[in-house]
Amino acid sequence: MERLIYSDLLKWEHNANRKPLILNGARQVGKTWILKEFGRREYEKTA
């Protein structure tokens, strides 16, 4: 499943002047899932 926010996360990752990522939103909308998926796809190691 591809989420619209994933493209925003990719833009954030490739921005040279990026700031720390803060993800706000309502309860139970997939915030944790999208961050885990982003980490799994884009990085070798995640915490």
N, CA, C and O atoms as CSV, one atom per row, in Angstrom:
chain,resi,resn,atom,element,x,y,z
A,1,MET,N,N,0.847,-1.173,0.000
A,1,MET,CA,C,0.000,0.000,0.000
A,1,MET,C,C,0.894,1.238,0.000
A,1,MET,O,O,1.750,1.377,0.874
A,2,GLU,N,N,0.715,2.111,-0.936
A,2,GLU,CA,C,1.505,3.340,-1.028
A,2,GLU,C,C,0.686,4.491,-0.466
A,2,GLU,O,O,-0.452,4.720,-0.877
A,3,ARG,N,N,1.267,5.195,0.458
A,3,ARG,CA,C,0.586,6.321,1.094
A,3,ARG,C,C,1.093,7.627,0.492
A,3,ARG,O,O,2.235,7.709,0.039
A,4,LEU,N,N,0.243,8.638,0.492
A,4,LEU,CA,C,0.620,9.930,-0.065
A,4,LEU,C,C,1.755,10.583,0.719
A,4,LEU,O,O,2.575,11.295,0.139
A,5,ILE,N,N,1.813,10.353,2.008
A,5,ILE,CA,C,2.850,10.976,2.831
A,5,ILE,C,C,4.236,10.410,2.535
A,5,ILE,O,O,5.244,11.048,2.840
A,6,TYR,N,N,4.293,9.226,1.948
A,6,TYR,CA,C,5.595,8.612,1.672
A,6,TYR,C,C,6.424,9.497,0.753
A,6,TYR,O,O,7.631,9.631,0.958
A,7,SER,N,N,5.811,10.096,-0.245
A,7,SER,CA,C,6.561,10.985,-1.138
A,7,SER,C,C,7.063,12.215,-0.382
A,7,SER,O,O,8.144,12.722,-0.683
A,8,ASP,N,N,6.291,12.706,0.598
A,8,ASP,CA,C,6.742,13.827,1.418
A,8,ASP,C,C,7.932,13.430,2.278
A,8,ASP,O,O,8.847,14.228,2.483
A,9,LEU,N,N,7.923,12.203,2.782
A,9,LEU,CA,C,9.060,11.728,3.567
A,9,LEU,C,C,10.314,11.616,2.705
A,9,LEU,O,O,11.413,11.920,3.169
A,10,LEU,N,N,10.161,11.186,1.470
A,10,LEU,CA,C,11.315,11.114,0.570
A,10,LEU,C,C,11.874,12.499,0.280
A,10,LEU,O,O,13.091,12.678,0.239
A,11,LYS,N,N,10.997,13.485,0.078
A,11,LYS,CA,C,11.451,14.861,-0.139
A,11,LYS,C,C,12.213,15.359,1.081
A,11,LYS,O,O,13.251,16.008,0.949
A,12,TRP,N,N,11.689,15.050,2.282
A,12,TRP,CA,C,12.357,15.456,3.512
A,12,TRP,C,C,13.740,14.823,3.603
A,12,TRP,O,O,14.708,15.485,3.979
A,13,GLU,N,N,13.830,13.538,3.256
A,13,GLU,CA,C,15.099,12.823,3.354
A,13,GLU,C,C,16.161,13.415,2.436
A,13,GLU,O,O,17.329,13.482,2.820
A,14,HIS,N,N,15.793,13.840,1.252
A,14,HIS,CA,C,16.755,14.328,0.268
A,14,HIS,C,C,17.014,15.823,0.352
A,14,HIS,O,O,17.833,16.346,-0.403
A,15,ASN,N,N,16.334,16.522,1.255
A,15,ASN,CA,C,16.542,17.947,1.428
A,15,ASN,C,C,17.833,18.169,2.222
A,15,ASN,O,O,17.994,17.632,3.318
A,16,ALA,N,N,18.738,18.956,1.669
A,16,ALA,CA,C,20.026,19.192,2.322
A,16,ALA,C,C,19.867,20.008,3.606
A,16,ALA,O,O,20.673,19.864,4.524
A,17,ASN,N,N,18.863,20.843,3.685
A,17,ASN,CA,C,18.642,21.703,4.849
A,17,ASN,C,C,17.505,21.203,5.719
A,17,ASN,O,O,16.788,22.002,6.321
A,18,ARG,N,N,17.331,19.892,5.793
A,18,ARG,CA,C,16.194,19.350,6.539
A,18,ARG,C,C,16.338,19.564,8.041
A,18,ARG,O,O,17.439,19.648,8.585
A,19,LYS,N,N,15.199,19.648,8.674
A,19,LYS,CA,C,15.117,19.785,10.120
A,19,LYS,C,C,14.637,18.462,10.689
A,19,LYS,O,O,14.221,17.586,9.931
A,20,PRO,N,N,14.684,18.292,12.002
A,20,PRO,CA,C,14.196,17.047,12.591
A,20,PRO,C,C,12.746,16.771,12.183
A,20,PRO,O,O,11.940,17.690,12.038
A,21,LEU,N,N,12.442,15.517,12.006
A,21,LEU,CA,C,11.107,15.113,11.565
A,21,LEU,C,C,10.181,14.985,12.763
A,21,LEU,O,O,10.477,14.269,13.719
A,22,ILE,N,N,9.059,15.685,12.701
A,22,ILE,CA,C,8.011,15.571,13.710
A,22,ILE,C,C,6.733,15.222,12.967
A,22,ILE,O,O,6.293,15.957,12.083
A,23,LEU,N,N,6.151,14.110,13.329
A,23,LEU,CA,C,4.948,13.642,12.636
A,23,LEU,C,C,3.763,13.749,13.585
A,23,LEU,O,O,3.675,13.011,14.566
A,24,ASN,N,N,2.858,14.665,13.291
A,24,ASN,CA,C,1.654,14.875,14.098
A,24,ASN,C,C,0.449,14.320,13.356
A,24,ASN,O,O,0.449,14.227,12.129
A,25,GLY,N,N,-0.570,13.956,14.108
A,25,GLY,CA,C,-1.799,13.494,13.486
A,25,GLY,C,C,-2.734,12.885,14.502
A,25,GLY,O,O,-2.396,12.714,15.673
A,26,ALA,N,N,-3.912,12.564,14.026
A,26,ALA,CA,C,-4.931,11.962,14.876
A,26,ALA,C,C,-4.506,10.559,15.305
A,26,ALA,O,O,-3.539,10.002,14.787
A,27,ARG,N,N,-5.236,10.011,16.247
A,27,ARG,CA,C,-4.947,8.669,16.724
A,27,ARG,C,C,-5.334,7.640,15.674
A,27,ARG,O,O,-6.300,7.816,14.933
A,28,GLN,N,N,-4.563,6.568,15.627
A,28,GLN,CA,C,-4.859,5.384,14.826
A,28,GLN,C,C,-5.030,5.669,13.332
A,28,GLN,O,O,-5.956,5.168,12.695
A,29,VAL,N,N,-4.114,6.488,12.780
A,29,VAL,CA,C,-4.170,6.763,11.344
A,29,VAL,C,C,-2.961,6.212,10.599
A,29,VAL,O,O,-2.873,6.362,9.381
A,30,GLY,N,N,-2.019,5.571,11.311
A,30,GLY,CA,C,-0.892,4.937,10.650
A,30,GLY,C,C,0.420,5.678,10.753
A,30,GLY,O,O,1.312,5.452,9.935
A,31,LYS,N,N,0.571,6.555,11.728
A,31,LYS,CA,C,1.823,7.307,11.874
A,31,LYS,C,C,3.001,6.378,12.148
A,31,LYS,O,O,4.045,6.492,11.505
A,32,THR,N,N,2.841,5.476,13.083
A,32,THR,CA,C,3.923,4.553,13.420
A,32,THR,C,C,4.208,3.625,12.256
A,32,THR,O,O,5.369,3.359,11.945
A,33,TRP,N,N,3.183,3.139,11.621
A,33,TRP,CA,C,3.356,2.215,10.505
A,33,TRP,C,C,4.148,2.869,9.374
A,33,TRP,O,O,5.076,2.259,8.843
A,34,ILE,N,N,3.798,4.094,8.999
A,34,ILE,CA,C,4.478,4.741,7.874
A,34,ILE,C,C,5.931,5.025,8.221
A,34,ILE,O,O,6.791,4.927,7.346
A,35,LEU,N,N,6.235,5.375,9.470
A,35,LEU,CA,C,7.631,5.617,9.839
A,35,LEU,C,C,8.438,4.334,9.852
A,35,LEU,O,O,9.592,4.326,9.425
A,36,LYS,N,N,7.851,3.254,10.333
A,36,LYS,CA,C,8.552,1.967,10.299
A,36,LYS,C,C,8.773,1.503,8.867
A,36,LYS,O,O,9.844,0.989,8.542
A,37,GLU,N,N,7.788,1.674,8.018
A,37,GLU,CA,C,7.898,1.289,6.611
A,37,GLU,C,C,8.954,2.140,5.900
A,37,GLU,O,O,9.750,1.619,5.119
A,38,PHE,N,N,8.961,3.434,6.168
A,38,PHE,CA,C,9.950,4.342,5.591
A,38,PHE,C,C,11.357,3.938,6.024
A,38,PHE,O,O,12.273,3.898,5.202
A,39,GLY,N,N,11.529,3.642,7.292
A,39,GLY,CA,C,12.836,3.209,7.794
A,39,GLY,C,C,13.275,1.898,7.181
A,39,GLY,O,O,14.447,1.731,6.842
A,40,ARG,N,N,12.347,0.967,7.035
A,40,ARG,CA,C,12.682,-0.338,6.471
A,40,ARG,C,C,13.108,-0.219,5.011
A,40,ARG,O,O,14.045,-0.893,4.581
A,41,ARG,N,N,12.430,0.627,4.251
A,41,ARG,CA,C,12.727,0.755,2.819
A,41,ARG,C,C,13.962,1.600,2.524
A,41,ARG,O,O,14.711,1.301,1.593
A,42,GLU,N,N,14.176,2.643,3.304
A,42,GLU,CA,C,15.181,3.642,2.945
A,42,GLU,C,C,16.508,3.519,3.687
A,42,GLU,O,O,17.508,4.083,3.244
A,43,TYR,N,N,16.539,2.800,4.795
A,43,TYR,CA,C,17.756,2.727,5.604
A,43,TYR,C,C,18.091,1.259,5.890
A,43,TYR,O,O,17.206,0.406,5.966
A,44,GLU,N,N,19.372,0.993,6.045
A,44,GLU,CA,C,19.806,-0.369,6.367
A,44,GLU,C,C,19.452,-0.729,7.793
A,44,GLU,O,O,19.009,-1.845,8.061
A,45,LYS,N,N,19.644,0.215,8.721
A,45,LYS,CA,C,19.378,-0.037,10.131
A,45,LYS,C,C,18.461,1.050,10.684
A,45,LYS,O,O,18.628,2.233,10.387
A,46,THR,N,N,17.506,0.638,11.480
A,46,THR,CA,C,16.624,1.599,12.163
A,46,THR,C,C,16.439,1.146,13.599
A,46,THR,O,O,16.614,-0.026,13.934
A,47,ALA,N,N,16.084,2.098,14.427
A,47,ALA,CA,C,15.842,1.787,15.843
A,47,ALA,C,C,14.353,1.814,16.112
A,47,ALA,O,O,13.926,1.580,17.243
